[in-house]
Amino acid sequence: MSILNNLSQSNFKRDLLVNSKNGFTYAANITVLVMAAILLFLIENDKVLFRILCFMVIGLGFLTSAFYIFTIDEVRLTREALEYD
């Protein structure tokens, strides 16, 4: 996502992409912090807490990555981007 400035010639679309990226980053951070806070109240053992939190974060990351991979038609989007450019 570091090449967002090269994805579009429109300033509006670039700003929209950057804002979306930042919004999803903040949402992911808040989700992890909320999961950690809930686990802190439920689990006493620090090792178990850390392991469960790691598995939850890795699992959530896997699910969101799989959703992205299976729902985004990158070939079509690449073709359309080249046509518009």
Buried (B, 14 or more C-beta within 10 A) or exposed (E): EEEBEEBBEEEEEBEEBEEEEEEEEEEBEEEBEEBBEEBEEEBEEEEEBEEBBEEBBEEBEEEEEEEEEEEEEEEEEEEEEEEEE
